[in-house]
Amino acid sequence: MAGIEFVYDGGDARLETAIGHATSLLRSTHFRSIIENRPTPFFNTTRSCTEIARAIFECDAQIRITMFSKKPRFGTLTTGYADPNVADTIFFNTYALDRSVAANINTLVHEAVHIVDKFHDRVGGFDFTHKGNKPFKPPQNQDSAPYWIGNRCVDLLPLLQDSTKSAFGLASLDDLAIEDVTAALTETNWAGEEGSTCGTHAEEEEEEE
């Protein structure tokens, strides 16, 4: 196995599509280069961009997706979380399934960064995470590794879709010129605009649908 692999048995076609694109992005040398060459350090970490990119793209973990249900509150939705006591598992909110493929890619990649940080990096704990769980509070959270990397996946998704002429096809950024890839990047805080919130640690209470 080369690179992160998501394991999902739920059968939701929309989430399966998001998983395919997230896997492609997390195995792209172009995307690794974008993270390594970020001009400023990530927020809330002492780790370099190169160290973080290396940890993510040299990780061969199988990450299982397990569903939970928690309703939106005050206009925000906890789309997923990583439990520090449960290795290699993303807990994904069933209330997020109706969102766009781009939004769910954002969540999957964001949480995969947490999994790498906690369970597969040479330094223990969450040491390249955000401060609190929200993508806009503090405002610098959008420049933390999980939020920034997840948000850039939203920027780059149209390139994958255009290269296959289908939102359901799989492609690689590495089939494109790096100049075209970097030209697609923005600084949009997509997670903030979507009203998404990360539950970095285990949710205290899960709600039934």
Secondary structure as UniProt FT lines:
FT   STRAND          5..7
FT   HELIX           13..25
FT   TURN            26..27
FT   HELIX           29..36
FT   HELIX           49..57
FT   STRAND          62..68
FT   TURN            74..75
FT   STRAND          76..82
FT   TURN            84..85
FT   TURN            87..88
FT   STRAND          89..93
FT   HELIX           94..96
FT   TURN            97..98
FT   HELIX           101..115
FT   HELIX           116..120
FT   HELIX           139..143
FT   HELIX           145..164
FT   TURN            167..168
FT   HELIX           173..175
FT   HELIX           178..183
FT   HELIX           190..194
FT   STRAND          196..198
//
